[in-house]
Amino acid sequence: MWILTKEFTFEASHLLPHHDGKCARLHGHSWKGSVYVAGDKLIKHGAKQGMLIDYATIKQYLNPLIENYLDHWHLNDTTKLESPTSERLVEWIFNKLQRTGLPGLIAVEIQETCTSRCIYYPKKHSIIDAIDAANLVEFLIK
């Protein structure tokens, strides 16, 4: 079993209208993210031989999402989330990538600050069921 990680960044604003603190005001972050792809079979022939998936392929799935919804956008508007918390945003990113058909997608992580991050993976995911969940979390937070 292999797990690949492709990192990405974007700058975006948001506000959390129901928050009881300063996050209710318009503010922005330099977001960092990671896409996790897993599988148990490597490509056997051709230019991608020996790869689970080319990192450039993951980037091809990710770039339209970053360009059209995330980087230098107001997340409340582009995601249509009333309150784009880290939890809601990372789930939104995962679902968008899943709908595009990114092969082997198992999780997405985002950091809105250098000390605050969130990982989302579907509750029922066959690959995650095959991996001890505690080991997966340990891998993701290293």
C-alpha positions as CSV (number, residue, x, y, z in Angstrom):
1,M,0.0,0.0,0.0
2,W,1.3,3.4,-0.9
3,I,0.1,6.9,0.2
4,L,1.2,9.9,-1.8
5,T,0.8,13.5,-0.7
6,K,0.6,16.5,-3.0
7,E,0.8,19.9,-1.3
8,F,-0.8,23.1,-2.4
9,T,-1.3,26.7,-1.2
10,F,-3.7,29.5,-1.7
11,E,-4.5,32.9,-0.4
12,A,-8.2,33.6,0.5
13,S,-10.5,35.5,2.6
14,H,-13.6,34.4,4.6
15,L,-15.7,35.2,7.5
16,L,-17.6,33.0,10.0
17,P,-20.9,35.0,10.5
18,H,-22.0,32.9,13.5
19,H,-18.6,32.9,15.3
20,D,-18.5,34.6,18.7
21,G,-15.1,36.1,18.2
22,K,-13.0,38.0,15.8
23,C,-13.4,35.4,13.0
24,A,-16.9,36.8,12.5
25,R,-15.1,39.7,10.8
26,L,-13.7,39.5,7.2
27,H,-10.2,38.2,7.3
28,G,-7.8,36.2,5.3
29,H,-5.3,33.4,5.5
30,S,-2.3,32.0,3.6
31,W,-3.8,28.5,3.4
32,K,-1.7,25.3,3.0
33,G,-3.2,22.0,1.9
34,S,-2.4,18.4,1.2
35,V,-4.2,15.9,-1.0
36,Y,-3.7,12.2,0.0
37,V,-3.9,9.5,-2.6
38,A,-3.5,5.8,-1.9
39,G,-3.4,2.5,-3.7
40,D,-1.9,-0.9,-3.8
41,K,-0.9,-1.3,-7.5
42,L,1.8,0.6,-9.4
43,I,1.7,1.4,-13.1
44,K,3.5,-1.5,-14.8
45,H,4.3,0.0,-18.2
46,G,5.0,3.2,-20.1
47,A,6.2,6.6,-19.0
48,K,4.6,6.3,-15.6
49,Q,6.0,2.9,-14.8
50,G,6.6,2.3,-11.1
51,M,4.3,5.1,-10.1
52,L,1.0,4.9,-8.2
53,I,0.0,8.2,-9.9
54,D,2.1,11.0,-11.3
55,Y,2.2,14.0,-9.0
56,A,1.6,16.1,-12.1
57,T,-1.7,14.2,-12.6
58,I,-2.8,15.1,-9.0
59,K,-1.9,18.7,-9.8
60,Q,-4.1,18.6,-12.9
61,Y,-7.1,17.7,-10.8
62,L,-6.2,20.3,-8.1
63,N,-5.3,23.4,-10.2
64,P,-8.8,24.2,-11.6
65,L,-10.2,24.1,-8.1
66,I,-7.4,26.4,-6.8
67,E,-7.7,28.8,-9.7
68,N,-11.5,29.0,-9.9
69,Y,-12.6,28.8,-6.3
70,L,-9.8,29.2,-3.8
71,D,-6.8,31.4,-4.6
72,H,-7.5,35.1,-4.1
73,W,-11.2,34.5,-3.7
74,H,-13.7,35.1,-0.9
75,L,-14.5,31.6,0.2
76,N,-18.0,32.5,1.4
77,D,-18.9,33.4,-2.2
78,T,-17.0,30.8,-4.2
79,T,-17.8,27.7,-2.1
80,K,-21.4,28.8,-1.3
81,L,-20.7,27.8,2.3
82,E,-22.4,30.2,4.7
83,S,-19.6,29.7,7.2
84,P,-16.5,28.2,5.6
85,T,-14.8,26.8,8.7
86,S,-11.7,24.7,8.2
87,E,-13.9,21.6,8.7
88,R,-16.5,22.6,6.1
89,L,-13.9,23.9,3.6
90,V,-11.7,20.7,3.7
91,E,-14.8,18.6,3.2
92,W,-15.8,20.8,0.3
93,I,-12.4,20.4,-1.3
94,F,-12.5,16.7,-0.8
95,N,-15.9,16.4,-2.4
96,K,-15.0,18.6,-5.4
97,L,-11.9,16.4,-6.0
98,Q,-13.9,13.2,-5.6
99,R,-16.4,14.4,-8.2
100,T,-13.7,15.0,-10.7
101,G,-12.6,11.4,-10.4
102,L,-9.2,11.8,-8.8
103,P,-8.0,8.2,-8.6
104,G,-7.2,6.9,-5.1
105,L,-8.3,10.0,-3.2
106,I,-8.5,9.2,0.5
107,A,-8.1,12.4,2.4
108,V,-7.5,16.2,2.2
109,E,-5.9,18.4,4.8
110,I,-5.8,22.2,5.1
111,Q,-4.0,24.6,7.4
112,E,-5.4,28.0,7.9
113,T,-2.6,29.0,10.2
114,C,0.8,27.5,11.1
115,T,-0.8,26.0,14.3
116,S,-4.3,25.0,13.1
117,R,-5.1,22.3,10.6
118,C,-7.9,19.9,9.7
119,I,-8.0,16.6,7.9
120,Y,-11.1,15.2,6.2
121,Y,-11.7,11.7,5.0
122,P,-15.0,10.0,4.4
123,K,-16.2,7.9,7.4
124,K,-16.7,4.8,5.2
125,H,-13.7,4.5,2.8
126,S,-12.6,1.1,1.8
127,I,-8.9,2.0,1.7
128,I,-9.0,3.6,5.1
129,D,-10.9,0.6,6.5
130,A,-8.0,-1.5,5.2
131,I,-5.5,0.7,7.0
132,D,-5.5,0.9,10.8
133,A,-7.1,4.4,11.3
134,A,-4.6,5.3,14.1
135,N,-1.7,4.5,11.8
136,L,-3.2,6.7,9.0
137,V,-3.7,9.6,11.4
138,E,-0.1,9.2,12.7
139,F,1.2,9.2,9.1
140,L,-0.9,12.3,8.2
141,I,0.3,14.4,11.2
142,K,4.0,13.7,10.7
